[in-house]
Structure formats: structure tokens, C-alpha cells
């Protein structure tokens, strides 16, 4: 297994948290992991992305030029990173904020209205956890126990946020099998 994932969106959407959750889960499962954050000049509202590699083999470089998965939380991220997906790769689109489709037909595309689901759950800040759940429903990259423990690690010191984020994660998993996820 060698998954190369790009998480991208606006600052404040929890992009780094998505990457950290998957990175910690990979480490907890004994995988080789790299996590490389990148911020635009602004923090909240600026661009943010992170590259995460989870592999059975040693990771040569944290920079991802050919991603197996891209999670695009906003339109600029889709426009920027769609081209970095390998043929047959998976593209998860936050359809609450992205009103266009991909330009390519050689990739798997899933549209998840993460912001809409988060708003229904009463907290817009959990849209990122919804997307992590959708991703994990599509690809068994790491174990379920590792993901739950990674949430606990990422939200250490903010334990009150753990239950709602795990609920959001589960809603994201369910969304792949519901009317929300349209290929």
C-alpha cells in the first residue's frame, strides 16, 4: 500500500487536522508516514494544503507530485490539484462549496456536501471530519481503531470536540452510501 493524499482548501477549514488525523492513524497502524503542511500568506481564509503519504514502504519524499487521492474542500483547490491525481485516482469534492465538476474523466469522483451535512449537525467546523469519513469509506487506508485514536490525539486538550468529530466522521462514512455521494 502506498497512498499519496493531498488535502486542500481555505485556511480555517481544518485541512491540517485532516492530514494529521490520517498521519497519526497511519503511525498507529505501524505504517511509514509523512505529513507536509503548506499555508498561503493568510491564515484563516487563505489557501492551505497538506501532503500525506501512508505506505508500507519507506517514504522517499514528503512532496506529492502524483496523488492517489485528492480531497478538495473549495473550488480553487479543485482547480489547483485535480491535475496532480494519477489516472484512476480518487477525487473527493466538497460539493457544498464547489459548483463545478472535474475536467478529467479518468478519475473516480465523489461529491460530498460536507458543509451542508456539518450545518445539519450544528457545527460547520466538522466538515473536515465528514470528508475524512467519506475517504475512509472508500479506501481502507488505516484501521478504524487507529482513526478513532488519531481523533483523540489531534484533539488532545480539546476533548469536548472529540465526540462531535467522531459523529461527523461516521456521517461522512454513511454519506458514501447515501444520496449525497454521486460519482
Buried (B, 14 or more C-beta within 10 A) or exposed (E): EEBBBBBBBBBBBBBBBBBBBBBBBBBBBEBBBBBBBBBEEEEEEEBBBBBBBBBEEEBEEBEBEEBBBBBBBBBBBBBBBBEBBBEEBBBBBBBBBBEEBBEEEEBEBBBBBBBBBBBEBEBBBBBBBBBBBBBBBBBEBBBEEBBBBBBEBBBEEEEEBBEBBBBBBBBBBBBBEEEBBEE
